[in-house]
Amino acid sequence: MANYFSNHSASRFLSNSSQTTTATTANAPPVSQPPSQSAGAAQRPRITTSKHFSTTVNTTQPIASKDSTAASTPSSTTSIQVHPLRNTWVFWFRQQRAPGNKVISYEEGIKKIAAFSSVESFWSLWTHLAPPSALQPTTDYLLFHSGIRRPVWEDPLNLGGGKWIIRLKKGIADRFWEDLVMAVIGDQFDDTSRKAGLAGANKSDDGSDLGTEWPEICGCTISVRQSEDIVTLWNKVEADQKLRERIRDTLRRVLNLPPSTVMEYKTNNESMQDRSSFRRTTIDKTPLSPAAS
């Protein structure tokens, strides 16, 4: 499995030569085409493989209870249960250059897809998004919680943070991206957050209240490039070294990364200085602890 990763080691292999690339439009993310009415049986949605929470949604109406009181209440037989997420999340799409058009700036290329706040609304969106393997190079998917106004370094909640970076060989990103998204919206990084009882945990440097306590994990992205695919996990506070290490170890666990995986970190302040997300990063050389392996 170590050969899956595109990093600074010598362990590389040729990507699947049969992989094809699907062109996408400039202003909207690619979506799976719905089956036509004459196609007969409806096509089943893409099967997911996440281990973090149930990948099936019960859309059938509940069976009426045998209890006479429950049976006499109309809402007990007609309502569909919704499973809310702890936070509202927003999917974004970015394409640096549309086919036949000139290169555009990062800000101009970002398009909002949709927001969701429940398991059901997530799956209704996810099953219509094309996987990373179907995107053309220089295309990004971005997922951030609703406290992030724009998925950029300069956003107030991103300004003091950074991101963990994992480089993947072509052809394997679909599963890693899906598992990362599930882990982020499924609160798998909750134990990496700063303790609520810490003094100043929700205060700025001058002591003023920052308002709503947003999660430590701001979001995640996948960047489809010509020779590799890159996934990142953004966090809010880059200055806390122990916090960054807990996030790194949890990321290894939820993605089931082999010990030889090269992980990189870059602060958003560094990115703003050199105007780059993936150049001149810091390679993590911390020995893998037994607990994280």
Protein Blocks (a to p, Z undefined) as FASTA:
>chain_A
ZZmpccfbfbdcdddfkbccddddfkbccddddddfklopaddddddfbfkbccbdcfbd
cdddfblklmmpmklmmpccddddfbdcddddddfbaghiacddfklmpccfbdcfbfkl
mmmmmmmpccfklpcehiacddddfklmbacfklmklmmgccddddddehilmmmmmmmm
mmmmnopmmmmpccfklghklccfkopaebjaddfblbdcddddfkbccdddddfblklm
klmmmmmmmmmmmnopafklccddddfklmmmnopakgoiacdfbdcdfklZZ
